[in-house]
Amino acid sequence: MTAGGTPEPAPTGRLDLVPLRVEDADEMAVVLADPALHAFIGGEPEDAELLRARYARQTAGSPDPAQAWFNWVLRLRAEDRLVGYVQATVTERGRVAEVAWVVGTPWQGRGLAGEAARALVDALAAAGVELVVAHVHPGHRASGAVAASAGLHRTGLVHDGEDRWELRLSPR
């Protein structure tokens, strides 16, 4: 990263964005267990053991020195539980971040993904990122609404069947 360094999302009105830990796998396996959650993102629910292995790789960081991986779980303070995650892959010397968000099915429809995505974009801006990119399945209207609420705009480009959304931030 350049400019501000490591992005650190601030708490939102309802959420704490907490750096991912391997120990989060047990709770996140429950959050991500609904097969319907994977309709647009692909794959199928992973059990805690598979998540632990994935989280170990993610928390170790990218093997590519030109990329930085940042992953946060979303803790809903009112329920004191994890409800989803946001992530960013930062490239091009800290100038470009590809982002994603997932909120477990029981917590969808409350605006939590938008709240988390906005906090993520703000943290990336403070860290000096100049371009935020998301890829959203064209049929996933809720995820498109999250992208829009975080300030991203559909570009008209399609990559692997998903619409590319972007937000250009002011360079610091």
C-alpha positions in Angstrom: 0.0 0.0 0.0 1.0 3.6 -0.5 -0.2 6.8 1.2 -2.1 5.8 4.3 -0.8 2.2 4.4 -3.0 -0.7 5.7 -6.7 0.0 5.4 -8.5 0.0 8.8 -12.3 0.2 8.5 -13.9 2.2 11.3 -16.8 0.8 13.1 -20.2 1.6 11.6 -23.4 2.4 13.3 -24.1 -1.3 13.9 -21.0 -3.2 12.8 -17.4 -3.7 13.8 -15.2 -4.8 10.9 -12.7 -7.1 12.6 -9.6 -8.5 10.8 -10.2 -12.1 9.8 -8.7 -14.8 12.1 -8.5 -18.6 11.6 -10.5 -18.9 14.8 -13.5 -17.3 13.1 -14.1 -20.4 11.0 -16.5 -22.1 13.4 -18.8 -19.2 13.6 -18.5 -18.2 10.0 -19.3 -21.8 8.9 -22.8 -21.2 10.4 -23.1 -17.7 8.9 -22.3 -19.0 5.4 -24.2 -22.4 5.7 -27.2 -21.5 3.6 -26.8 -23.0 0.0 -29.0 -20.2 -1.3 -26.3 -17.7 -0.3 -24.0 -19.3 -3.0 -26.5 -18.9 -5.9 -24.7 -15.8 -7.2 -21.2 -16.2 -5.7 -20.8 -19.9 -6.7 -19.5 -22.8 -4.8 -21.3 -24.4 -1.9 -21.1 -23.9 1.9 -17.8 -25.0 3.5 -17.6 -26.7 6.8 -15.5 -25.2 9.6 -12.5 -27.4 8.7 -12.4 -26.1 5.1 -12.9 -22.6 6.3 -10.0 -22.9 8.7 -7.7 -24.0 5.9 -9.0 -21.1 3.6 -8.6 -18.6 6.4 -5.1 -19.8 7.2 -4.2 -19.1 3.5 -6.0 -15.7 3.5 -4.4 -14.5 6.8 -0.9 -15.6 5.6 -1.3 -13.1 2.8 -1.0 -13.2 -0.9 1.9 -15.3 -2.3 2.2 -12.6 -5.0 4.2 -9.6 -3.7 2.3 -7.3 -6.1 -1.0 -8.1 -4.2 -2.1 -7.4 -0.7 -5.1 -9.2 0.7 -7.3 -7.6 3.4 -10.2 -9.6 5.0 -12.6 -8.5 7.7 -15.5 -10.3 9.4 -18.6 -8.3 10.3 -19.5 -8.4 13.9 -23.1 -7.2 14.5 -22.8 -5.5 17.9 -26.5 -5.8 18.9 -26.3 -9.6 18.6 -22.6 -10.0 19.4 -22.1 -12.3 16.5 -20.5 -12.5 13.1 -22.8 -12.0 10.2 -20.6 -11.8 7.1 -17.4 -10.4 5.7 -15.8 -7.9 3.3 -12.5 -8.2 1.5 -10.2 -6.3 -0.7 -7.4 -7.4 -3.0 -5.1 -4.4 -3.5 -2.8 -4.2 -6.6 -0.9 -1.8 -8.7 1.2 -0.5 -5.9 -1.8 0.2 -3.7 -3.8 2.1 -6.3 -6.5 -0.4 -7.2 -8.7 -2.5 -4.9 -11.0 -5.2 -5.9 -13.7 -5.6 -3.2 -16.4 -8.1 -2.3 -18.9 -8.5 0.5 -21.1 -11.3 1.8 -23.8 -11.2 4.5 -25.4 -14.4 5.8 -28.9 -15.0 4.7 -30.6 -14.4 8.1 -29.1 -10.9 8.3 -29.8 -9.8 4.7 -32.3 -7.1 3.9 -31.2 -4.9 6.9 -28.6 -2.7 5.0 -25.7 -4.4 6.7 -23.8 -5.2 3.5 -24.1 -1.6 2.3 -23.0 -0.3 5.7 -19.9 -2.6 5.6 -19.1 -1.8 2.0 -19.2 2.0 2.6 -16.8 1.5 5.6 -14.5 -0.6 3.4 -14.5 2.0 0.6 -13.8 4.8 3.2 -10.9 2.8 4.6 -9.4 2.1 1.2 -9.7 5.8 0.3 -7.9 6.8 3.5 -5.1 4.2 2.6 -4.6 5.9 -0.8 -6.4 3.6 -3.1 -7.5 5.4 -6.3 -9.8 2.9 -7.9 -12.3 0.5 -6.2 -13.7 -2.3 -8.4 -16.4 -4.9 -7.7 -17.8 -7.6 -9.9 -21.5 -8.2 -9.4 -23.7 -10.9 -11.0 -26.2 -9.0 -13.2 -29.1 -10.9 -11.6 -28.1 -10.0 -8.1 -30.0 -6.8 -7.6 -29.3 -6.6 -3.9 -25.5 -6.8 -4.5 -25.8 -4.1 -7.2 -27.7 -1.9 -4.7 -24.8 -2.5 -2.2 -22.3 -1.4 -4.8 -24.3 1.7 -5.6 -24.7 2.6 -2.0 -20.9 2.4 -1.6 -20.5 4.9 -4.5 -19.6 2.5 -7.2 -21.1 2.8 -10.7 -21.7 0.1 -13.3 -19.2 0.5 -16.1 -21.0 -1.5 -18.9 -18.1 -4.0 -18.9 -18.7 -7.7 -18.2 -16.0 -10.0 -16.9 -16.7 -13.7 -16.5 -20.5 -13.0 -16.7 -20.4 -10.3 -14.0 -20.9 -6.6 -14.3 -17.9 -4.5 -13.5 -18.6 -1.6 -11.0 -16.0 1.1 -10.2 -15.4 4.1 -8.0 -12.6 6.5 -8.8 -11.3 8.1 -5.6 -9.2 11.2 -5.4 -5.5 10.4 -5.2 -3.9 11.6 -2.0 
